[in-house]
């Protein structure tokens, strides 16, 4: 099966499910829209929180690596001979 057709089928299924969900919803449309907006906001907040956590983790890893490399460079003895003139 062509990946483009499979993706189109997935989107068509999502759209059909959304339409059927709205048609058979037990609440008024305004309540349903408010609930969708609230859930969307909650999802966005959770996603932002997760992205912030991963970014902090990445920055901590990078900073730790640079500190480790710097301490290694400080410990390496110099092979240069001193010039006595």
QUITA-V388969 format. One record per pair of residues at least 12 apart in sequence whose C-alpha atoms are under 10 Angstrom apart, sorted by the first residue. I is the first residue (numbers start at 0). J is the second residue. If there is no record, write none. Layout:
{{I/J} {I/J}}
This chain:
none
